[in-house]
Every structure is written in C-alpha cells, then in structure tokens.
Amino acid sequence: MKVYTDSANPLLWRILITAKYANVAVQQQLGVDPNSKELLAKSPFGKVPVLETDNGTIFEANAIVRYIARLGKGNLYGKNDNEAGHIEQWIDFAANEIELPGNVWVFPILGFIPNNSVATQKAKGDIRKVLEFLSKHLVTRTYLVGERLTIADIVVSLSLVYLYQKVLDPNFRKQFVNANRWFLTCVNQPEFKSVIGEVKLTDKMEVAPEGETPAPKEEKPKKQEKPKEEKPKEEKPKKEEKPKKKDEDEDEYEDEEKKEKKKNPVDDLPPS
C-alpha cells in the first residue's frame, strides 16, 4: 500500500503511526500536487492524503486510519462493538471539537490563514473546554478507551500536537494535569517517535504576526431623502356661464300656454 500527500502533517502522521501499531507496511509519497491529473484520478477534488490499495483508493485520513486498524491483529479498533463505538465517538470528537477551533488558533501562526483576533479568542475558550473534558475523563484512565492504546488515542493526541507545540504554554495547561499526562504518554511511545520525533511542549504562547485582516466595514444605510412636498395647484375661478337664450320654438310654446290659461268669464257666474 502507498499513501500520497502534499506534506508531512498530523493527518499523515496518524496514518503512519496506526500502520506501525498494526504492523502493516505503508509507503509514503510526499510532495504530491493535489491538482495533478494523477492524483485527481485517485481522489476526487485532489483530497490528500489518499491511500492506494490493491482494491482501489481510499481518501480522508480518518477513513484510512480505520481501514489500516482493521487489517492489524491487535485491538486498535477495540476488542468488542462497545469499544468500537466509543472509539468512533472520540474520532468524531477530535474532528469537530478539537481540529476546528485548533486550526483557527494555530493556522494564523503558521501563516496558513489570516489572523482574526475575535475568532482566536473564541477558539481559546473552546480548547480550554476540550482539555477540561479530557482531564475529567482521564482521572481514572490511562487511555481514552479500554486498557490499551487505540486509534482513538492516536487521532485525538495528534489533533492536539500543534497546540501543545505552539500555544499551550505552562500557564495555560497547568490545570489540565490528566490531559497533559495522557498526551505525553502517547507521543513518547516508540511508534509515535519513529514518525514525528521528539515532541517538545512550548514554554511561551506564540501569537500570529501583526497585520490582522480587518473585517469588512458595514455600509451604513443611506438616508432616505424626504419627497418634496408639491404645492397645491391654485384653482382658477370658474367663469360664470351666461344663461343660454331660449330657442324661438320654446318662446312660442310658452305663449300658447299663457293663452290657454286665460280666465273664462263663465267661471264668475253664481252656481245654478
């Protein structure tokens, strides 16, 4: 089997370390161009790392870790279905609760993304909650699931490695004793060291370089101009219409009516 990726990073490390524990031979090919036709033929959208097997290719780092763990003879994926379910839980926890805020905090320091002080402050609070949760869980445990190291420990510890190396200074991490102990137990295993070397915890919290990208200014809504009041039009006084002259026919008709209405002399005689 062969794994292709663009650079050595925690996503690649979790695959190689899992292969060490599972005693599965995996070759690595670094410096791969994600946009090359060769890689796009193996993985959609140039997703790296991608594992090439005799039966095809597998992309997404955690999927590759699961695949390799199943090939091994140990209990990297748990010794029963209950442990397997808890291991899946911790893998999702690493992706959603650690890697998202961890990248927001560390990536600006590494120069991968612009710095955003508001987002960084929120990420610090999220990582603090993660370490509190881990410390409570590990009060009576050496490993996250069961009594032996599993891929849950591999994935979660490597999700934290940049944080411990760059920003979790002694003052920040001092209250998370159990989480610190578990992390150091993992990264000091021979299988880890053979891949990532010595992990040194930071003595000073690093900060992103100045030159924060300002947030886009909100455009203020323009004042709406009041519509100009139109002056009422002055109504011109209507001209008095002169009475129309009666037609000659109407005058003749009225004269005839008057003649008909003349008093009859018989009307004045006493009744008979």
C-alpha positions as CSV (number, residue, x, y, z in Angstrom):
1,M,0.0,0.0,0.0
2,K,1.0,3.6,-0.7
3,V,-0.1,6.9,0.8
4,Y,0.1,10.1,-1.2
5,T,0.1,13.5,0.3
6,D,1.4,17.0,-0.2
7,S,3.4,17.4,3.0
8,A,4.2,15.7,6.4
9,N,1.4,16.8,8.8
10,P,-0.7,15.3,11.6
11,L,-3.1,13.8,9.0
12,L,-0.3,11.8,7.5
13,W,1.2,11.0,10.9
14,R,-1.9,9.3,12.2
15,I,-1.9,7.0,9.2
16,L,1.8,6.1,9.6
17,I,1.6,5.6,13.3
18,T,-1.5,3.4,13.0
19,A,0.4,1.3,10.4
20,K,3.3,0.9,12.9
21,Y,0.9,-0.4,15.6
22,A,-1.0,-2.6,13.2
23,N,2.3,-3.9,11.7
24,V,1.1,-3.0,8.2
25,A,3.6,-1.9,5.6
26,V,2.6,1.5,4.1
27,Q,4.9,3.5,1.8
28,Q,4.6,7.3,1.7
29,Q,4.8,9.6,-1.3
30,L,5.3,13.3,-0.2
31,G,5.2,16.4,-2.4
32,V,2.2,15.4,-4.4
33,D,0.4,18.1,-6.3
34,P,-3.3,18.0,-5.3
35,N,-4.2,19.4,-8.7
36,S,-2.3,16.9,-10.7
37,K,-4.2,14.6,-13.1
38,E,-2.5,11.6,-11.4
39,L,-3.9,12.5,-8.0
40,L,-7.3,13.6,-9.3
41,A,-7.7,10.2,-10.8
42,K,-7.1,8.6,-7.4
43,S,-9.1,11.1,-5.2
44,P,-11.9,13.5,-6.0
45,F,-11.1,17.2,-5.6
46,G,-7.5,16.3,-5.0
47,K,-8.1,15.2,-1.4
48,V,-4.9,14.2,0.4
49,P,-3.8,12.0,2.0
50,V,-5.1,9.2,-0.2
51,L,-4.3,5.5,0.2
52,E,-3.7,3.3,-2.8
53,T,-4.5,-0.4,-2.2
54,D,-4.8,-3.5,-4.4
55,N,-8.6,-3.0,-4.3
56,G,-8.7,0.7,-5.2
57,T,-8.1,4.0,-3.3
58,I,-9.3,5.4,0.0
59,F,-9.4,9.1,0.8
60,E,-10.0,11.0,4.1
61,A,-7.4,10.4,6.8
62,N,-9.7,9.0,9.4
63,A,-11.2,6.5,7.0
64,I,-7.6,5.4,6.1
65,V,-6.8,5.0,9.8
66,R,-9.9,2.8,10.4
67,Y,-9.0,0.7,7.3
68,I,-5.5,0.0,8.5
69,A,-6.5,-0.6,12.1
70,R,-8.9,-3.4,10.9
71,L,-6.0,-5.0,9.0
72,G,-3.9,-5.3,12.2
73,K,-4.1,-8.2,14.6
74,G,-4.3,-6.0,17.8
75,N,-7.3,-4.2,19.3
76,L,-6.6,-0.9,17.7
77,Y,-10.3,-0.7,16.8
78,G,-11.4,-2.1,20.2
79,K,-12.0,-5.6,21.4
80,N,-15.8,-5.5,21.1
81,D,-18.5,-3.5,19.5
82,N,-19.0,-1.3,22.5
83,E,-15.3,-0.2,22.5
84,A,-15.5,0.3,18.7
85,G,-18.5,2.6,19.2
86,H,-16.6,4.7,21.8
87,I,-13.5,4.9,19.5
88,E,-15.7,6.2,16.7
89,Q,-17.1,8.8,19.2
90,W,-13.6,10.1,20.0
91,I,-12.6,10.3,16.3
92,D,-15.6,12.5,15.6
93,F,-14.9,14.5,18.8
94,A,-11.3,15.2,17.5
95,A,-12.6,16.4,14.1
96,N,-15.4,18.6,15.4
97,E,-14.3,19.8,18.9
98,I,-10.5,20.0,18.6
99,E,-9.4,20.4,15.0
100,L,-11.9,23.2,14.1
101,P,-11.0,25.6,16.9
102,G,-7.4,24.4,17.0
103,N,-6.9,25.3,13.4
104,V,-8.4,28.8,13.9
105,W,-5.9,29.4,16.7
106,V,-2.8,27.8,15.2
107,F,-3.1,28.3,11.5
108,P,-2.6,32.1,11.6
109,I,0.7,31.5,13.5
110,L,1.8,29.0,10.8
111,G,0.8,31.5,8.1
112,F,-1.9,29.3,6.6
113,I,-4.8,31.8,7.1
114,P,-5.2,35.5,8.1
115,N,-5.4,36.3,11.7
116,N,-8.7,37.2,13.3
117,S,-8.4,38.2,16.9
118,V,-12.1,37.7,17.7
119,A,-12.1,34.1,16.2
120,T,-8.8,33.3,18.0
121,Q,-10.3,34.4,21.4
122,K,-13.3,32.1,20.9
123,A,-11.0,29.2,19.8
124,K,-9.0,29.6,23.1
125,G,-12.2,29.2,25.1
126,D,-13.2,26.1,23.0
127,I,-9.9,24.4,23.5
128,R,-10.0,25.1,27.2
129,K,-13.3,23.3,27.4
130,V,-11.9,20.4,25.5
131,L,-8.9,20.0,27.8
132,E,-11.3,20.2,30.9
133,F,-13.4,17.4,29.4
134,L,-10.4,15.3,28.6
135,S,-8.9,15.7,32.1
136,K,-12.2,14.7,33.8
137,H,-12.5,11.6,31.5
138,L,-8.9,10.6,32.2
139,V,-9.0,10.8,36.0
140,T,-9.0,7.0,36.4
141,R,-7.9,6.1,32.9
142,T,-4.6,5.7,31.1
143,Y,-6.1,5.7,27.6
144,L,-9.3,7.0,26.2
145,V,-11.0,3.6,25.5
146,G,-10.2,0.4,27.3
147,E,-6.8,-0.5,28.8
148,R,-4.6,-0.3,25.8
149,L,-3.8,2.4,23.2
150,T,-6.3,2.5,20.3
151,I,-6.8,4.7,17.2
152,A,-8.9,7.0,19.4
153,D,-5.7,7.9,21.3
154,I,-3.7,8.3,18.1
155,V,-6.2,10.6,16.4
156,V,-7.0,12.7,19.4
157,S,-3.4,13.2,20.6
158,L,-2.3,14.2,17.0
159,S,-5.2,16.7,16.8
160,L,-3.6,18.4,19.8
161,V,0.1,18.2,18.8
162,Y,0.4,21.6,17.2
163,L,-1.5,23.2,20.1
164,Y,0.9,21.7,22.6
165,Q,3.9,22.7,20.5
166,K,2.8,26.3,19.7
167,V,0.3,27.8,22.2
168,L,-0.5,25.7,25.2
169,D,2.2,27.3,27.5
170,P,2.7,26.2,31.1
171,N,0.3,28.7,32.5
172,F,-2.5,27.6,30.1
173,R,-2.0,23.9,30.5
174,K,-1.1,23.6,34.2
175,Q,-4.7,22.9,35.4
176,F,-5.2,20.1,32.9
177,V,-2.9,17.6,34.6
178,N,-4.6,14.4,33.4
179,A,-4.8,15.5,29.8
180,N,-1.1,16.5,29.9
181,R,-0.1,13.2,31.3
182,W,-2.1,11.2,28.8
183,F,-0.8,13.3,25.8
184,L,2.9,12.8,26.9
185,T,2.2,9.1,27.4
186,C,1.0,8.9,23.8
187,V,3.7,11.0,22.0
188,N,6.5,9.3,23.9
189,Q,5.6,5.8,22.6
190,P,8.3,4.4,20.2
191,E,5.7,4.1,17.4
192,F,5.0,7.9,17.7
193,K,8.6,8.9,18.0
194,S,9.6,6.9,14.9
195,V,7.2,9.1,12.9
196,I,7.1,12.5,14.5
197,G,10.3,12.5,16.6
198,E,10.5,14.3,19.9
199,V,7.6,16.5,20.9
200,K,8.6,19.5,22.9
201,L,5.9,21.4,24.8
202,T,6.0,25.1,24.3
203,D,7.4,27.4,27.0
204,K,5.7,30.5,25.6
205,M,2.4,31.0,23.8
206,E,3.1,32.0,20.2
207,V,1.0,34.7,18.6
208,A,0.2,35.4,14.9
209,P,2.2,38.1,13.2
210,E,0.7,41.6,13.1
211,G,-1.3,42.7,10.2
212,E,-4.7,41.3,11.1
213,T,-7.1,41.3,8.2
214,P,-9.8,43.8,9.1
215,A,-13.4,42.7,8.9
216,P,-15.3,44.3,6.1
217,K,-17.0,47.6,7.2
218,E,-20.7,47.5,7.2
219,E,-22.1,50.1,4.9
220,K,-24.4,52.5,6.6
221,P,-27.8,52.7,5.0
222,K,-28.1,55.9,3.1
223,K,-30.5,58.5,4.5
224,Q,-33.7,58.5,2.5
225,E,-34.5,61.9,1.3
226,K,-38.0,63.1,2.1
227,P,-40.0,63.6,-1.0
228,K,-40.5,67.3,-1.9
229,E,-44.0,68.4,-1.0
230,E,-45.8,69.6,-4.1
231,K,-47.6,72.9,-3.7
232,P,-51.3,72.5,-4.4
233,K,-52.2,74.0,-7.7
234,E,-54.2,77.2,-7.5
235,E,-57.6,76.6,-8.9
236,K,-58.7,79.4,-11.3
237,P,-62.2,80.7,-10.5
238,K,-64.7,79.3,-12.9
239,K,-66.3,81.8,-15.3
240,E,-70.0,82.3,-14.7
241,E,-71.8,80.8,-17.5
242,K,-74.3,83.1,-19.1
243,P,-77.8,81.7,-19.3
244,K,-78.5,80.3,-22.6
245,K,-81.0,82.1,-24.8
246,K,-84.2,80.2,-25.2
247,D,-84.9,78.9,-28.6
248,E,-87.7,80.6,-30.6
249,D,-89.7,77.3,-30.5
250,E,-89.7,77.3,-26.7
251,D,-91.0,81.0,-26.7
252,E,-93.9,80.2,-29.0
253,Y,-94.8,77.2,-26.9
254,E,-94.9,79.3,-23.7
255,D,-97.1,82.0,-25.3
256,E,-99.6,79.4,-26.4
257,E,-99.8,78.0,-22.8
258,K,-100.5,81.5,-21.5
259,K,-103.3,82.0,-23.9
260,E,-104.8,78.7,-22.8
261,K,-104.7,79.7,-19.2
262,K,-106.7,82.9,-19.7
263,K,-109.7,83.3,-17.4
264,N,-113.1,82.1,-18.7
265,P,-115.9,84.7,-18.0
266,V,-118.4,81.9,-17.3
267,D,-116.4,80.9,-14.2
268,D,-117.5,84.1,-12.4
269,L,-121.4,83.3,-12.6
270,P,-123.1,82.0,-9.5
271,P,-124.0,78.3,-9.3
272,S,-127.3,77.4,-10.9
